Amino acid sequence: MSAVEVVARFDLHGKVYPQVFVWQGQTYPIDSVGRRWQEETEEHILVMDRTGKVFELIFSRLEGLWRLKTIPGSSDPA
């Protein structure tokens, strides 16, 4: 997993909505947010960029850090 910079907004209930992420110097605007789930202290969020590529972003609330995980079968460089 790679650490990434993410611009996100939080609603009044604390739900996070990633808007853009930066990975290896490239900016990926997020077009849509899909399925999300919790694993221990991390929130996993599937997102799609404007080109249709799917990424899994993982947010650790305890650390305040975002990570990018490889999607099996994806052509993405993550």
C-alpha positions in Angstrom: 0.0 0.0 0.0 1.1 3.5 -0.8 0.5 6.6 1.3 -1.4 9.3 -0.6 -2.5 12.8 -0.1 -6.3 13.2 -0.2 -8.6 16.2 -0.2 -11.9 15.2 1.5 -14.9 16.7 3.1 -16.7 15.5 6.2 -20.4 15.8 6.7 -22.1 16.8 10.0 -22.1 13.1 11.1 -18.4 12.6 10.4 -18.8 10.6 7.2 -15.9 11.2 4.9 -16.2 12.0 1.2 -12.9 11.9 -0.7 -12.8 14.5 -3.6 -9.2 14.3 -5.0 -6.1 12.2 -4.3 -2.5 12.7 -5.3 -0.3 9.7 -6.0 3.3 9.8 -7.3 2.9 13.4 -8.3 -0.3 12.9 -10.3 -3.7 14.3 -9.3 -6.8 12.1 -9.6 -10.1 13.9 -9.3 -12.8 11.6 -7.9 -15.9 11.3 -10.0 -17.9 8.9 -7.8 -17.7 7.2 -4.4 -18.8 3.6 -4.3 -18.9 0.9 -1.6 -17.3 1.5 1.8 -16.6 -0.7 4.7 -14.8 -0.8 8.1 -12.0 -3.1 9.0 -10.8 -2.6 12.5 -9.8 1.2 12.7 -9.7 1.8 9.0 -12.4 2.9 6.5 -12.1 1.4 3.0 -13.7 3.4 0.2 -13.9 2.5 -3.4 -13.7 5.5 -5.7 -13.7 6.1 -9.5 -11.8 8.8 -11.2 -13.0 10.7 -14.3 -11.5 8.1 -16.6 -13.4 5.3 -15.1 -10.5 3.7 -13.1 -11.4 2.3 -9.7 -9.2 2.8 -6.7 -9.4 1.6 -3.1 -8.6 4.4 -0.6 -8.1 3.5 3.0 -8.5 6.1 5.8 -7.1 5.5 9.2 -8.9 7.9 11.6 -6.4 7.1 14.4 -3.4 8.1 12.3 -5.2 10.7 10.1 -3.5 9.0 7.1 -4.7 7.8 3.7 -3.4 4.8 1.8 -4.0 3.5 -1.7 -4.5 -0.2 -2.2 -4.1 -2.2 -5.4 -7.4 -3.4 -7.0 -7.0 -7.0 -8.2 -7.6 -7.2 -11.9 -7.2 -3.5 -12.3 -4.9 -1.9 -14.8 -4.1 0.9 -12.4 -0.5 1.4 -11.3 -1.4 1.4 -7.6 
